[in-house]
Amino acid sequence: AAARDGLSEVLARLLMLSKRCPFPDVREKSEAILSRVQELGIRIPRPLGHGPSRFIPEKETIQVGNEDAMMHALFAESFATLGRLDNVTLVMVFHPQYLESFLKTQHYLLQMDGPLPLHYRHYIGIMAAARHQCSYLVNLHVNDFLHVGGDPKWLNGLENAPQKLQNLGELNKMLAHRPWLITKEHIEQLLKTEENSWSLAELIHAVVLLTHYHSLASFTFGCGISPEIDCEGGHTFRPPSVSNYCICDITNGYHGVDEIHTSPTGSIPSTESVCEVEALMEKMKQLQECRDEEEASQEEMATRFEREKRESMFVCSSEDEESASTRDVSRHFEDTSYGYKDFSRHGMHVPTFRAQDYSWEDHGYSLVNRLYPDVGQLLDEKFHIAYNLTYNTMAMHKDVDTSMLRRAIWNYIHCMFGIRYDDYDYGEINQLLDRSFKVYIKTVVCTPEKTTKRMYDSFWRQFEHSEKVHVNLLLVEARMQAELLYALRAITRYMT
C-alpha cells in the first residue's frame, strides 16, 4: 500500500510538471515519461479539482505557457525556489508586482540565513496553518519539513516536538485568534524558560513566520485554493463521467463551468449588480466632496470608531457550510476549542490600540529590522505594495481613484482588531462596505476556514476575479500587520 501511494504521488508530480513547469523542455520530458508509463498499463492519476482555485474558473486564470515575460520570470523563480508552481502562485500572479515581493519575502523567511534552523521554520509554518485547519498549507510544509531533514515523529503531534516549540503554542493561538490579549508577560515566559528559552532574534523570526502563515491561510481560503495535484486530496484515479466531472469534483466545489452563463465572478449578471458599482462610485464621490467641505472633530471621529468597532461584532456569517480539510491537522496544535472572539465582547473591555502610540512605520519596522536584518524592509515593501496597488479600475470603469476604498478596507480590518487611526473618519466604512462584503472580510480575516464560494460570489458581483484577489491581498496584509503590531508592542514593552 505504501509503495502504491508513493507511486501515485510520483505520477501526480510528473503530471504537474507536464502541465505547469515554466520550462518547455521539462514539460516535454515529463509528458514523454507519462506516455511511456501509460503504455505499460499503469493508471495515470488526474487532477481532482479544475484549476488552482475552486472559486475562479480555470479558463480565467493565467495558463502556464501563455504568460508574459514578467510572469514567466516569476514562474521560473518560484519553480527554481520551491521545485513547483503552487496554486497560491498561480492565483497571486494576477498581481505580478505583489507576487514578486511575496516570493522574495517567503524565500528569505524559509531559506536564507536567519536565527532559526530550516526544519524549525517549516514546523512553525505547520503549527500556524493548522490553527485555521488549513490542510493545503500543512501538506506543503509537511513535505518541506521532511525534505530538510525534520524528524517524522514531530508530525505525530505537537507533544512529540521539542519543548521549545511546544512553548510557542500559546503565542500561536493568541496571534491567530485574539492578538490583543498578548502581553509582555507572554513574551517573558518564552524568553526566560531556562534551557528551552528563545532568544529575541529567534522569537522575532518565529512571530513573523506565524503571522505570515496565519495570513496566508486567509488567502488560501479566501481564494478557494485547491489542493496541489501531488498532495493528498489533489488527484484521483476515478475516470471522469460523461459530463466531464464526477461526484468527487462536486465535493471539491466544482459544479460544471458550462451549466449557466455567468458573469466574471460566477453570479448571474443583473441590472442590480451593475447598479452596485455605480452606487459605490457615487458614494466615493460624495465622501470626497464632504471631506473637501468640512472635517469632523476629534471627538466625533473617536465616537465613529467606537460605533464601527461595536457594529463589527454583529457582522457574522450565517453559512453552515465549511471548507473540508483533507488531513486531520488538529494534532499540530493544542487547545482546539480556542478560537476567534470579538475584540469587545459584552462584559469585557480591552483598551483601544492607538496607532499614533505604536505604529508599524515608527516602531515595528525598526524593531524587526534590528533583530532580524532585512526582514523589516521586505515586510514594509510588501505592505506598501498591497496597500497602494491599483490599476485605476473598478469593474467596467477606468481612470478611477480607488485609494478611499482601499483605505476603508484596510482600516475596517484594523478596527476589528481594535486598532484606531486618529486621522481617519470611520463613518466612511459604512458608506463604502456593504453587509455582504463585511461578512466576507470578517470571515476571511478572523475565521478563514469558514469561507465559502457563496460568500466570495456575493460581494462586488460585477468585479473581475483579479479585483477580488486584490481584495484578498489587502485583507491578508492588513491582518498580518495587525497581528505583528500586537506582538511587537508586547516585545517592546518587555525590552523596556
C-alpha positions as CSV (number, residue, x, y, z in Angstrom):
1,A,0.0,0.0,0.0
2,A,2.9,2.4,0.9
3,A,4.6,1.6,-2.5
4,R,1.3,2.2,-4.3
5,D,0.7,5.5,-2.6
6,G,4.3,6.5,-3.3
7,L,3.9,5.7,-7.0
8,S,0.7,7.7,-7.1
9,E,2.5,10.8,-5.7
10,V,5.4,10.4,-8.2
11,L,2.9,10.1,-11.1
12,A,0.9,13.1,-9.8
13,R,4.2,15.1,-9.5
14,L,5.0,14.2,-13.1
15,L,1.6,15.2,-14.2
16,M,2.1,18.6,-12.5
17,L,5.4,19.0,-14.2
18,S,3.9,18.2,-17.6
19,K,1.3,20.8,-17.2
20,R,2.8,23.5,-15.1
21,C,6.6,23.6,-15.4
22,P,7.6,27.0,-16.9
23,F,10.4,25.3,-18.8
24,P,9.2,23.7,-22.1
25,D,11.9,21.0,-22.2
26,V,11.0,19.8,-18.7
27,R,7.3,19.7,-19.7
28,E,8.1,17.7,-22.8
29,K,10.2,15.1,-20.9
30,S,7.5,14.7,-18.2
31,E,4.9,14.1,-20.9
32,A,7.1,11.5,-22.6
33,I,7.6,9.6,-19.3
34,L,3.9,9.7,-18.5
35,S,3.2,8.4,-22.0
36,R,5.6,5.5,-21.5
37,V,4.1,4.7,-18.1
38,Q,0.6,4.6,-19.7
39,E,1.9,2.2,-22.4
40,L,3.0,-0.2,-19.6
41,G,-0.6,-0.3,-18.4
42,I,-0.1,1.8,-15.3
43,R,-3.0,4.1,-14.4
44,I,-2.3,7.8,-14.5
45,P,-3.9,10.0,-11.9
46,R,-5.9,13.0,-12.9
47,P,-6.4,16.3,-11.0
48,L,-9.3,16.2,-8.7
49,G,-10.0,19.9,-9.0
50,H,-10.3,22.1,-12.0
51,G,-7.6,24.7,-11.9
52,P,-5.8,26.3,-8.9
53,S,-9.0,27.8,-7.4
54,R,-12.4,26.4,-6.6
55,F,-13.8,29.9,-6.8
56,I,-12.3,31.1,-10.1
57,P,-13.0,29.2,-13.4
58,E,-9.7,27.6,-14.7
59,K,-10.1,29.3,-18.1
60,E,-9.9,32.7,-16.3
61,T,-6.6,32.0,-14.6
62,I,-3.2,32.6,-16.1
63,Q,-2.2,29.5,-18.1
64,V,1.4,28.3,-18.0
65,G,2.8,28.8,-21.5
66,N,0.6,31.9,-22.1
67,E,2.2,34.2,-19.6
68,D,4.0,37.4,-20.4
69,A,7.8,37.9,-19.9
70,M,7.4,39.3,-16.3
71,M,5.1,36.5,-15.3
72,H,7.4,33.9,-16.9
73,A,10.3,35.2,-14.9
74,L,8.2,34.9,-11.7
75,F,7.1,31.4,-12.6
76,A,10.7,30.4,-13.2
77,E,11.9,31.9,-9.9
78,S,9.1,30.2,-8.0
79,F,9.8,26.9,-9.7
80,A,13.5,27.1,-9.0
81,T,12.9,28.0,-5.4
82,L,10.1,25.7,-4.5
83,G,10.5,23.0,-7.1
84,R,6.9,23.5,-8.1
85,L,4.4,26.1,-9.3
86,D,2.0,26.0,-6.4
87,N,-1.7,27.1,-6.7
88,V,-1.1,30.1,-4.5
89,T,1.4,31.4,-7.0
90,L,-0.9,30.7,-10.0
91,V,-3.7,32.8,-8.3
92,M,-1.4,35.6,-7.0
93,V,0.1,36.1,-10.4
94,F,-3.0,38.2,-11.3
95,H,-0.8,40.8,-9.5
96,P,2.8,40.2,-10.5
97,Q,4.3,43.2,-8.6
98,Y,2.9,41.9,-5.3
99,L,3.8,38.2,-6.1
100,E,7.4,39.2,-6.7
101,S,7.5,40.9,-3.2
102,F,5.7,37.9,-1.6
103,L,8.0,35.3,-3.1
104,K,11.1,37.3,-2.1
105,T,9.9,37.6,1.5
106,Q,8.8,34.0,1.8
107,H,12.1,32.8,0.4
108,Y,14.0,34.9,2.9
109,L,11.9,33.6,5.8
110,L,12.2,30.0,4.9
111,Q,15.6,29.5,3.2
112,M,18.1,32.3,3.8
113,D,20.3,32.8,6.8
114,G,18.3,33.5,9.9
115,P,18.1,32.8,13.6
116,L,16.0,29.5,13.3
117,P,17.1,26.2,11.7
118,L,15.3,25.3,8.5
119,H,13.2,22.4,10.0
120,Y,12.0,24.7,12.8
121,R,10.8,27.2,10.2
122,H,8.7,24.7,8.3
123,Y,7.3,23.2,11.6
124,I,6.3,26.7,12.7
125,G,4.5,27.1,9.3
126,I,2.7,23.8,10.0
127,M,1.7,25.0,13.5
128,A,0.4,28.3,12.2
129,A,-1.6,26.9,9.3
130,A,-3.1,24.1,11.5
131,R,-4.7,26.8,13.8
132,H,-7.0,27.5,10.8
133,Q,-7.4,23.9,9.7
134,C,-5.6,24.8,6.5
135,S,-4.6,21.3,5.3
136,Y,-3.4,22.8,2.0
137,L,-0.5,24.7,3.7
138,V,0.1,21.9,6.3
139,N,0.5,19.4,3.4
140,L,3.1,21.6,1.6
141,H,5.1,22.2,4.8
142,V,5.0,18.6,6.0
143,N,6.8,17.7,2.7
144,D,9.2,20.6,3.0
145,F,9.9,19.7,6.7
146,L,10.8,16.2,5.8
147,H,12.9,17.4,2.8
148,V,15.1,19.5,5.0
149,G,15.7,16.6,7.5
150,G,12.9,17.2,10.0
151,D,12.1,14.3,12.4
152,P,9.0,12.5,11.2
153,K,8.0,11.8,14.8
154,W,7.2,15.5,15.3
155,L,4.4,15.1,12.7
156,N,2.6,12.7,15.0
157,G,1.6,15.7,17.2
158,L,2.9,18.8,18.8
159,E,3.6,16.9,22.0
160,N,6.3,15.0,20.1
161,A,8.1,18.2,19.1
162,P,10.8,19.8,21.3
163,Q,9.5,21.6,24.4
164,K,10.8,24.9,22.9
165,L,8.4,24.6,20.0
166,Q,5.6,23.4,22.3
167,N,6.1,26.6,24.3
168,L,5.3,28.6,21.2
169,G,1.7,27.1,21.1
170,E,0.2,29.7,23.4
171,L,1.6,32.6,21.3
172,N,0.4,30.8,18.1
173,K,-3.2,30.5,19.3
174,M,-3.4,34.1,20.6
175,L,-1.8,35.6,17.5
176,A,-4.2,33.6,15.3
177,H,-7.4,34.4,17.1
178,R,-7.1,37.1,19.8
179,P,-3.8,39.0,19.4
180,W,-5.0,41.9,21.5
181,L,-4.6,39.7,24.6
182,I,-0.8,39.3,24.1
183,T,1.2,40.9,27.0
184,K,4.8,41.4,27.8
185,E,4.4,38.5,30.4
186,H,3.7,36.1,27.5
187,I,7.0,37.3,25.9
188,E,8.9,37.0,29.1
189,Q,7.7,33.4,29.6
190,L,9.2,32.4,26.2
191,L,12.5,34.3,26.7
192,K,13.2,33.1,30.3
193,T,12.3,29.4,30.2
194,E,15.8,28.2,31.1
195,E,17.1,25.5,28.7
196,N,14.1,25.9,26.4
197,S,14.2,29.7,26.2
198,W,14.0,31.6,22.9
199,S,16.4,34.4,22.0
200,L,14.9,37.8,21.0
201,A,16.1,37.2,17.4
202,E,14.6,33.7,17.3
203,L,11.3,35.0,18.7
204,I,11.1,37.7,16.1
205,H,11.7,35.1,13.3
206,A,9.0,32.9,14.8
207,V,6.5,35.7,15.2
208,V,7.0,36.8,11.5
209,L,6.5,33.1,10.4
210,L,3.4,32.7,12.5
211,T,1.8,35.8,11.2
212,H,2.9,35.1,7.6
213,Y,1.1,31.7,7.7
214,H,-2.0,32.8,9.6
215,S,-2.5,35.4,6.8
216,L,-1.6,33.0,4.1
217,A,-4.3,30.7,5.4
218,S,-6.7,33.6,5.0
219,F,-5.6,34.0,1.3
220,T,-5.8,30.2,0.7
221,F,-9.4,30.0,2.0
222,G,-10.4,33.5,0.7
223,C,-9.4,32.5,-2.9
224,G,-10.7,28.9,-2.6
225,I,-7.2,27.5,-3.4
226,S,-7.4,23.8,-4.5
227,P,-5.0,21.1,-3.1
228,E,-1.8,20.5,-5.1
229,I,-2.0,17.7,-7.7
230,D,0.6,15.7,-5.9
231,C,-0.8,16.2,-2.4
232,E,-3.5,14.4,-0.5
233,G,-6.9,15.3,-2.0
234,G,-5.3,16.7,-5.1
235,H,-5.7,13.8,-7.5
236,T,-7.9,10.8,-8.2
237,F,-7.8,7.6,-10.3
238,R,-11.5,7.7,-10.9
239,P,-12.4,8.3,-14.6
240,P,-14.4,11.4,-15.5
241,S,-18.1,10.9,-16.1
242,V,-19.9,11.7,-19.3
243,S,-20.5,15.3,-18.3
244,N,-16.7,15.6,-17.6
245,Y,-17.0,15.7,-13.8
246,C,-18.0,13.3,-11.1
247,I,-19.2,13.3,-7.6
248,C,-15.7,13.8,-6.3
249,D,-15.5,17.1,-8.2
250,I,-18.7,18.3,-6.7
251,T,-17.4,17.8,-3.2
252,N,-14.4,19.8,-4.2
253,G,-16.6,22.8,-5.0
254,Y,-16.9,22.3,-8.8
255,H,-20.3,22.2,-10.4
256,G,-19.6,22.4,-14.0
257,V,-18.4,25.7,-15.7
258,D,-20.8,25.4,-18.5
259,E,-24.0,24.9,-16.5
260,I,-25.1,28.5,-16.8
261,H,-23.9,31.7,-18.4
262,T,-22.2,33.6,-15.7
263,S,-20.7,36.9,-15.0
264,P,-16.9,37.2,-14.4
265,T,-17.3,36.3,-10.7
266,G,-19.7,33.4,-11.3
267,S,-23.0,35.0,-10.5
268,I,-25.9,35.7,-12.9
269,P,-25.5,39.2,-14.5
270,S,-28.2,41.6,-13.4
271,T,-29.0,45.3,-13.6
272,E,-28.9,45.3,-9.8
273,S,-25.2,44.2,-9.7
274,V,-24.3,46.8,-12.3
275,C,-26.0,49.4,-10.3
276,E,-24.0,48.4,-7.2
277,V,-20.8,49.5,-9.0
278,E,-22.4,52.8,-10.0
279,A,-23.7,53.4,-6.4
280,L,-20.3,52.6,-4.9
281,M,-18.6,55.1,-7.2
282,E,-21.2,57.8,-6.4
283,K,-20.7,57.3,-2.6
284,M,-16.9,57.7,-3.1
285,K,-17.5,60.9,-5.0
286,Q,-19.9,62.2,-2.3
287,L,-17.5,61.3,0.5
288,Q,-14.7,63.1,-1.2
289,E,-16.8,66.3,-1.6
290,C,-17.7,66.1,2.1
291,R,-14.1,65.8,3.0
292,D,-13.3,68.9,1.0
293,E,-16.1,70.9,2.6
294,E,-15.7,70.0,6.3
295,E,-13.7,67.8,8.7
296,A,-15.2,66.0,11.7
297,S,-13.9,66.9,15.2
298,Q,-11.6,64.5,17.0
299,E,-14.4,63.7,19.5
300,E,-16.7,62.8,16.6
301,M,-14.0,60.7,14.9
302,A,-13.5,58.7,18.2
303,T,-17.2,58.2,18.5
304,R,-17.4,56.9,14.9
305,F,-14.6,54.4,15.6
306,E,-16.3,53.1,18.7
307,R,-19.5,52.7,16.8
308,E,-17.9,50.8,13.9
309,K,-16.0,48.6,16.3
310,R,-19.2,47.7,18.1
311,E,-21.1,47.1,14.8
312,S,-18.3,44.8,13.6
313,M,-19.3,42.4,16.4
314,F,-22.7,41.9,14.8
315,V,-21.2,41.1,11.4
316,C,-21.1,37.3,11.3
317,S,-21.6,34.5,8.8
318,S,-25.0,32.7,8.6
319,E,-23.4,30.0,6.5
320,D,-23.2,26.4,7.9
321,E,-21.1,25.1,5.1
322,E,-17.4,24.9,5.8
323,S,-14.3,24.2,3.7
324,A,-13.4,20.5,4.0
325,S,-10.0,19.6,5.3
326,T,-8.3,16.6,3.7
327,R,-5.9,16.0,6.5
328,D,-6.6,16.0,10.3
329,V,-4.4,18.9,11.3
330,S,-5.6,19.3,14.9
331,R,-2.7,17.3,16.2
332,H,-0.3,20.1,15.3
333,F,-1.7,22.5,17.9
334,E,-3.1,22.5,21.4
335,D,-6.4,23.8,22.9
336,T,-8.6,23.0,19.8
337,S,-11.6,24.8,21.4
338,Y,-9.8,28.2,21.4
339,G,-11.0,30.4,18.5
340,Y,-11.8,33.9,17.5
341,K,-13.8,36.1,19.8
342,D,-14.8,39.7,19.1
343,F,-12.4,42.4,20.4
344,S,-15.1,44.0,22.6
345,R,-17.5,41.4,23.9
346,H,-20.2,42.1,26.5
347,G,-18.7,42.5,29.9
348,M,-15.1,42.7,28.7
349,H,-13.1,45.8,27.8
350,V,-9.8,45.8,26.0
351,P,-8.1,49.2,25.6
352,T,-8.1,50.6,22.0
353,F,-4.7,50.2,20.3
354,R,-3.9,53.8,19.2
355,A,-1.8,53.8,16.0
356,Q,-0.1,57.0,17.0
357,D,1.3,55.4,20.1
358,Y,2.7,52.3,18.4
359,S,2.7,52.0,14.6
360,W,4.5,49.8,12.1
361,E,6.2,52.7,10.4
362,D,7.6,54.3,13.6
363,H,8.1,51.3,15.8
364,G,7.5,47.8,14.5
365,Y,9.6,48.2,11.3
366,S,12.8,49.2,13.2
367,L,12.4,46.5,15.9
368,V,12.1,43.7,13.3
369,N,14.9,45.1,11.1
370,R,17.2,45.4,14.2
371,L,16.7,41.8,15.4
372,Y,16.2,40.1,12.1
373,P,18.1,42.2,9.4
374,D,16.4,42.9,6.1
375,V,13.1,41.3,7.1
376,G,11.6,44.6,8.2
377,Q,12.5,46.1,4.8
378,L,10.9,43.1,3.0
379,L,7.7,43.3,5.0
380,D,7.5,47.0,4.7
381,E,7.7,46.8,0.9
382,K,5.1,44.0,0.8
383,F,2.7,46.1,3.0
384,H,3.1,49.1,0.8
385,I,2.6,47.3,-2.5
386,A,-0.6,45.7,-1.2
387,Y,-1.9,48.9,0.2
388,N,-1.0,51.1,-2.8
389,L,-1.6,48.6,-5.6
390,T,-4.1,50.0,-8.1
391,Y,-4.8,49.8,-11.8
392,N,-7.3,52.7,-11.5
393,T,-10.2,50.5,-12.5
394,M,-13.5,49.4,-10.9
395,A,-15.3,46.6,-12.7
396,M,-16.0,48.1,-16.2
397,H,-14.8,51.6,-15.2
398,K,-11.4,53.0,-15.9
399,D,-9.4,56.0,-14.6
400,V,-10.9,55.6,-11.1
401,D,-9.1,56.7,-7.9
402,T,-9.6,53.7,-5.6
403,S,-7.5,55.0,-2.6
404,M,-10.5,55.8,-0.5
405,L,-11.9,52.3,-0.9
406,R,-8.6,50.6,-0.3
407,R,-8.1,52.6,2.9
408,A,-11.7,51.7,4.1
409,I,-11.0,48.0,3.7
410,W,-7.6,48.2,5.5
411,N,-8.9,50.3,8.3
412,Y,-12.0,48.2,8.8
413,I,-9.8,45.1,9.4
414,H,-7.6,47.0,11.9
415,C,-10.8,48.3,13.5
416,M,-12.0,44.7,14.0
417,F,-8.6,44.2,15.8
418,G,-9.2,47.3,18.0
419,I,-6.6,49.4,16.2
420,R,-7.6,53.1,15.7
421,Y,-6.1,55.8,13.4
422,D,-6.9,59.3,14.8
423,D,-6.8,60.9,11.3
424,Y,-9.4,58.5,9.7
425,D,-13.2,59.1,9.7
426,Y,-14.7,55.6,10.4
427,G,-18.0,56.9,9.2
428,E,-16.7,56.2,5.6
429,I,-16.6,52.4,6.2
430,N,-20.4,52.0,6.5
431,Q,-20.8,54.1,3.4
432,L,-18.4,52.1,1.2
433,L,-18.6,48.5,2.5
434,D,-22.0,46.8,2.4
435,R,-23.0,43.9,4.7
436,S,-22.2,41.0,2.3
437,F,-18.7,42.5,1.8
438,K,-18.2,42.9,5.6
439,V,-19.3,39.3,6.1
440,Y,-16.7,38.1,3.6
441,I,-13.9,40.3,5.1
442,K,-14.6,39.3,8.7
443,T,-14.8,35.6,7.7
444,V,-11.6,35.6,5.7
445,V,-9.6,37.5,8.3
446,C,-11.0,36.0,11.5
447,T,-12.3,32.5,10.7
448,P,-11.0,31.8,7.2
449,E,-11.8,28.1,7.4
450,K,-15.5,29.1,7.2
451,T,-15.2,30.9,3.9
452,T,-17.5,29.6,1.1
453,K,-17.8,30.1,-2.6
454,R,-21.2,31.7,-1.9
455,M,-19.6,34.4,0.2
456,Y,-17.0,35.0,-2.5
457,D,-19.6,35.3,-5.2
458,S,-22.0,37.5,-3.2
459,F,-19.8,40.6,-2.9
460,W,-18.9,43.0,-5.7
461,R,-20.7,40.8,-8.2
462,Q,-19.6,42.7,-11.3
463,F,-16.0,43.0,-10.4
464,E,-13.3,40.9,-12.1
465,H,-11.7,37.9,-10.3
466,S,-8.4,39.8,-10.4
467,E,-10.1,42.6,-8.4
468,K,-11.4,40.1,-5.8
469,V,-7.9,38.6,-5.5
470,H,-6.6,42.1,-5.0
471,V,-9.1,42.5,-2.1
472,N,-7.7,39.3,-0.6
473,L,-4.2,40.7,-0.8
474,L,-5.4,43.8,1.2
475,L,-7.1,41.5,3.7
476,V,-4.1,39.3,4.4
477,E,-1.6,42.1,4.6
478,A,-3.8,44.2,7.0
479,R,-4.3,41.1,9.1
480,M,-0.6,40.3,9.2
481,Q,0.3,43.9,10.2
482,A,-2.3,43.9,12.9
483,E,-1.0,40.6,14.4
484,L,2.6,41.9,14.2
485,L,1.7,45.2,15.9
486,Y,0.3,43.5,19.0
487,A,3.2,41.0,19.2
488,L,5.9,43.6,18.6
489,R,4.4,46.1,21.1
490,A,4.5,43.3,23.7
491,I,8.1,42.6,22.8
492,T,9.0,46.3,23.0
493,R,7.3,46.6,26.5
494,Y,9.3,43.6,27.7
495,M,12.5,45.1,26.4
496,T,11.9,48.5,28.1
